[in-house]
Amino acid sequence: MTDLRRAIAIRSALLPDLGDPSDEGALLQLLRLLYATGRLDLPLGRLFEGHVDALQIVRRYGTPRQRDDVVAIVAGSGALGVWNADLAGEPLRLADNRLTGGKSFASGAGVLSHALVTVDAEGGRQLLLLDLARTTPAVDRSFWHVTGMQRSETHVVRWFDAPISDHDPIGAPGDYVCEPWFSGGALRFAAVQAGGVAALLDHTTAHLVAAGRADDPHQKGRLAALYGLAEAAAGAVRTAAAGWFGAPASRLPLVAAARAAVYAAGGQAIELAEQAVGVQSLFVGHPLAAVITDLSVYLRQPSPDAQRMQVGAALAAGNLKASL
C-alpha cells in the first residue's frame, strides 16, 4: 500500500458519513475535514476529495449491494477516485462488457484501488466502478510533467478490450451529470483549495517568525493581508455550505461564488507569500515551495469565467444577495 493510499484510509475513518451530507452540520464537518487535509497536503487533499466524490456517487446511485461494496472497500483501506476526462482521440468505450480507450487527468493512477469511470451510452454518460486490480489499465506517466501537484499521480490510463462484470455499472445513463450534485460537488475541492490558502499563511508566518522578521511593519501588513485572504476563501465556502439546504435557486450560484472567491484569494495569497519570504519561498526544500506550486496548478479548474457569470446572473435574477 502506498503512503498516499494509507493517508486516504486514515482520513476516511474521520468521515461523518460515506454518503451525501444530510444537513448543514454534516456538510460543514465534511468540508472542514477537506479543508484541513488541503492545509496539510494539497496532493493528498486532491485525492481524498476524489475519494469522497466517488463514495457519495455510489451511495447515491448504486444498488444496495454496491453501497455495501464501498463500505467494504473503505474498511479494507481502499481508495476510490473519479476519472471522467476523455482521452483525446481515444475515448473510453464499452461494447459487449469490454472496455477499450482511455482517460486523461486520471488522478491517483497507481495509487487508487478502485475508480469510477464514465463511458458514453444510450441516454447519457454511464458510470462504472472498476476494481483496478481486476480491470487494470495501462498507466502512461509521460503526461504529468507539471510544476506542482506531481504527487497526485495524475496520468493517462488506457484499457485494451478489458472485460468488466455485470455488477460494475453504477446507476443509469445520465446520473453522473445530475444537478445539483454534479456542479455542487465543486464545493468540496474549493474547501481543499481554501485549506491551501491557509497553508500559505501558516508557512509564511512560521518563516518570518523564525527569521526574526515578523516585527517588520511591511511584513505585518503582508501577514494581515494573507489572513484576510485565507478568511475570505474559508468564509465563501462556509457561506455556500450554509445555503446548500436553503433556496434551490441560490444553491449552485453560492458554490460558483465560493469557487470564484477561492480562486481570487489563492492567486493573491501566492503573490503575497512570495513577496514576504522572497526567493527562499521557491527553494525546493522550503515548505512554501510545494504549497505555491501545488496550489498554482490546483486552482486551474475549468471555466473560472463561467462561475463569475453564474453569480452575476443569480444576482440579476434576485436569487442571490449579500448578507451578514
C-alpha atoms as one frame of an Amber mdcrd trajectory, in Angstrom:
protein
   0.000   0.000   0.000   1.365   3.416  -0.957   1.771   6.183   1.596  -0.933
   8.221  -0.144  -3.428   5.355  -0.074  -2.682   4.815   3.602  -3.233   8.523
   4.268  -6.574   8.426   2.390  -7.624   5.451   4.525  -6.756   7.347   7.700
  -8.808  10.369   6.584 -11.713   8.084   5.584 -12.045   6.982   9.188 -12.866
  10.607  10.051 -15.711  10.968   7.545 -19.053  11.781   9.195 -20.798   9.601
   6.596 -19.909   7.885   3.308 -22.900   9.375   1.506 -24.237  12.859   0.862
 -24.398  15.068   3.974 -27.952  15.211   5.286 -27.837  18.652   6.891 -25.697
  21.769   7.205 -23.809  20.445  10.233 -22.751  17.259   8.435 -21.781  19.214
   5.329 -19.638  21.620   7.352 -17.977  18.697   9.134 -17.039  17.172   5.770
 -15.827  20.467   4.312 -13.708  21.162   7.390 -12.077  17.753   7.015 -11.312
  18.503   3.361 -10.034  21.967   4.327  -7.741  20.522   6.990  -6.433  17.942
   4.519  -5.626  20.611   1.930  -3.959  22.721   4.599  -1.739  19.759   5.446
  -1.015  18.386   1.956  -2.668  19.565  -1.270  -1.983  16.450  -3.404  -3.421
  14.306  -0.626  -6.373  16.710  -0.435  -6.959  16.347  -4.183  -7.021  12.550
  -3.960  -9.092  12.477  -0.793 -11.679  14.795  -2.360 -11.954  12.421  -5.347
 -12.333   9.517  -2.928 -15.202  11.318  -1.175 -16.797  12.156  -4.529 -16.730
   8.507  -5.606 -18.165   7.312  -2.290 -21.030   9.793  -2.473 -21.832   8.872
  -6.082 -22.023   5.138  -5.343 -24.051   5.686  -2.184 -26.404   7.973  -4.156
 -26.946   5.896  -7.318 -25.744   2.375  -6.515 -27.714  -0.725  -5.618 -27.775
  -1.923  -2.000 -25.077  -4.453  -2.883 -22.897  -1.757  -4.469 -23.353   0.507
  -1.463 -22.248  -2.350   0.760 -19.263  -2.902  -1.530 -17.886   0.603  -0.980
 -18.285   0.194   2.770 -16.133  -2.925   2.474 -13.610  -1.112   0.249 -13.208
   1.635   2.845 -12.980  -0.905   5.673 -10.203  -2.636   3.719  -8.221   0.632
   3.387  -9.071   1.002  -0.283  -9.103   4.328  -2.104 -11.506   5.445  -4.821
 -11.484   8.207  -7.397 -13.481   9.543 -10.355 -11.971   9.551 -13.850 -14.218
  11.454 -16.252 -11.948  13.315 -18.722 -11.911  11.514 -22.075  -8.556  10.884
 -23.711  -8.429  12.891 -26.949  -8.867  10.587 -29.929  -9.273   7.536 -27.683
 -12.471   7.979 -25.658 -13.349   5.103 -23.368 -15.949   2.842 -24.985 -17.919
  -0.122 -23.704 -19.101  -2.867 -26.053 -20.217  -6.364 -25.050 -18.965  -5.745
 -21.499 -15.455  -4.944 -22.714 -13.643  -1.617 -22.296 -11.393  -0.002 -24.880
  -9.946   3.505 -24.798  -8.620   5.841 -22.177  -8.995   8.639 -19.698  -6.827
  11.703 -19.218  -6.231  13.582 -15.945  -6.734  10.323 -14.039  -5.669  11.457
 -10.572  -4.360   8.703  -8.349  -3.453   6.301 -11.159  -1.185   3.784  -9.455
  -2.472   4.859  -6.021  -6.194   4.067  -6.099  -7.676   0.625  -5.589 -10.936
   1.474  -7.409 -12.020   4.092  -9.943 -15.375   5.365 -11.131 -15.075   5.912
 -14.879 -17.574   7.266 -17.397 -18.395   5.837 -20.809 -20.845   7.107 -23.404
 -24.033   5.074 -23.533 -27.508   5.462 -24.972 -29.178   8.021 -22.740 -26.017
   9.672 -21.427 -22.788   9.006 -19.601 -22.701   5.682 -17.775 -20.693   5.201
 -14.603 -18.645   2.051 -13.983 -16.947   1.198 -10.700 -13.771  -0.669 -11.600
 -11.663  -2.763  -9.277  -8.278  -1.732 -10.638  -6.663  -4.963  -9.500  -9.150
  -6.882 -11.687  -9.627  -4.413 -14.559  -6.131  -2.959 -14.603  -5.343  -0.096
 -17.000  -2.058   0.691 -18.659  -0.748   3.836 -16.958   1.101   6.366 -19.124
   3.227   8.546 -16.832   4.722  10.623 -19.648   1.789  13.060 -19.488   2.042
  14.568 -15.996   5.067  16.879 -16.262   3.886  19.892 -14.276   5.431  22.279
 -11.773   3.018  21.333  -8.993   0.693  18.558  -7.836   3.124  15.949  -9.138
   2.380  13.688  -6.155  -1.285  13.489  -7.160  -0.162  10.924  -9.785  -2.468
  12.364 -12.445  -1.751  10.273 -15.526  -3.253   8.918 -18.737  -4.833   5.463
 -18.426  -5.892   3.046 -21.172  -7.742  -0.240 -21.396  -7.482  -2.633 -24.327
 -10.538  -4.883 -24.723 -10.721  -5.322 -20.929 -13.687  -7.314 -19.575 -15.986
  -5.890 -16.910 -18.657  -7.594 -14.848 -22.410  -7.053 -14.914 -22.043  -5.675
 -11.397 -19.752  -2.782 -12.417 -22.283  -0.238 -13.847 -23.452   2.303 -11.267
 -26.870   3.896 -11.689 -28.462   4.787 -15.008 -27.025   6.661 -18.007 -27.022
  10.381 -17.248 -26.948  10.036 -13.471 -23.386  11.338 -13.247 -24.288  14.812
 -14.518 -27.488  15.203 -12.469 -27.728  18.515 -10.660 -27.226  19.899  -8.128
 -24.690  17.182  -7.329 -22.533  17.497 -10.457 -21.808  21.233 -10.202 -22.348
  21.405  -6.441 -19.534  18.932  -5.862 -17.123  21.746  -6.698 -17.628  22.961
  -3.132 -15.532  20.015  -1.953 -12.459  20.940  -3.980 -12.961  24.614  -3.133
 -12.656  23.612   0.526  -9.382  21.781  -0.196  -8.064  24.802  -2.100  -9.094
  27.130   0.739  -7.006  24.909   3.012  -4.104  25.528   0.645  -4.560  29.299
   1.060  -4.440  28.820   4.840  -1.235  26.790   4.410   0.363  29.766   2.654
  -0.468  31.881   5.692   0.850  29.206   8.069   4.207  28.728   6.350   4.757
  32.426   5.677   4.091  33.271   9.332   6.384  30.480  10.543   9.179  31.605
   8.240   9.007  35.256   9.259   8.868  34.427  12.965  11.812  32.013  12.696
  13.820  34.570  10.706  13.101  37.365  13.216  11.350  39.409  10.524   7.764
  39.285  11.760   8.033  42.666  13.518   8.869  44.491  10.303   5.870  46.775
   9.612   5.729  45.772   5.928   5.722  42.102   6.858   2.994  42.678   9.435
   0.936  44.218   6.666   1.543  41.218   4.400   0.573  38.791   7.161  -2.602
  40.761   7.827  -3.454  40.697   4.121  -2.756  36.949   3.942  -5.037  36.371
   6.915  -7.785  38.357   5.191  -7.429  36.265   2.033  -7.472  32.985   3.965
 -10.601  34.110   5.813 -12.256  35.258   2.569 -11.655  31.849   0.977 -12.881
  29.910   4.003 -15.814  32.278   4.512 -17.043  31.814   0.944 -17.025  28.040
   1.443 -18.897  28.403   4.749 -21.494  30.663   3.113 -22.099  28.167   0.309
 -22.437  25.365   2.859 -24.966  27.399   4.841 -27.030  27.967   1.694 -26.886
  24.417   0.328 -30.024  23.354   2.196 -31.796  26.660   1.574 -33.455  28.046
  -1.545 -32.677  25.764  -4.532 -32.235  28.735  -6.869 -29.296  30.072  -4.838
 -27.550  26.722  -4.185 -25.334  26.478  -7.278 -24.669  30.234  -7.569 -23.316
  30.136  -3.999 -20.996  27.272  -4.966 -19.886  29.243  -8.027 -19.261  32.268
  -5.812 -17.147  30.150  -3.477 -15.096  28.834  -6.384 -14.521  32.367  -7.680
 -13.605  33.692  -4.232 -11.114  30.896  -3.545  -9.577  31.326  -6.997  -9.094
  35.064  -6.461  -7.810  34.680  -2.895  -5.396  31.922  -3.889  -3.731  33.939
  -6.630  -3.272  36.979  -4.404  -2.038  34.866  -1.477   0.632  33.203  -3.603
   1.949  36.612  -4.661   1.982  37.907  -1.060   3.745  34.806   0.272   6.450
  35.139  -2.375   6.870  38.842  -1.561   7.113  38.160   2.165   9.628  35.309
   2.021  11.443  36.169  -1.180  13.466  33.742  -3.233  13.660  31.269  -0.350
   9.973  30.504  -0.923  10.949  28.888  -4.230  13.759  26.680  -2.895  12.728
  23.056  -3.318  13.285  22.255   0.350  11.222  25.164   1.680   7.690  24.242
   2.825   6.223  27.154   0.872   7.600  25.953  -2.459   5.354  22.902  -2.582
   2.262  24.831  -1.470   2.867  27.606  -4.026   3.358  25.265  -6.955   0.677
  22.772  -5.899  -1.934  25.461  -5.344  -0.994  27.218  -8.603  -1.817  24.021
 -10.504  -4.844  23.026  -8.425  -6.535  26.413  -8.803  -6.659  25.883 -12.570
 -10.031  24.190 -12.529 -12.087  24.641 -15.723 -14.317  27.605 -16.552 -13.470
  30.271 -13.938 -15.206  32.919 -16.088 -18.370  30.814 -16.207 -18.506  30.785
 -12.402 -18.472  34.577 -12.221 -21.138  34.777 -14.940 -23.364  32.396 -12.977
 -23.005  34.554  -9.871 -23.818  37.696 -11.831 -26.887  36.100 -13.408 -28.152
  34.948  -9.998 -27.735  38.454  -8.595 -29.595  39.992 -11.532 -32.430  37.482
 -11.078 -32.682  38.227  -7.352 -31.645  34.695  -6.380 -28.513  35.813  -4.578
 -27.997  38.633  -2.088 -25.093  39.763   0.035 -25.812  39.491   3.753 -24.202
  39.108   7.174
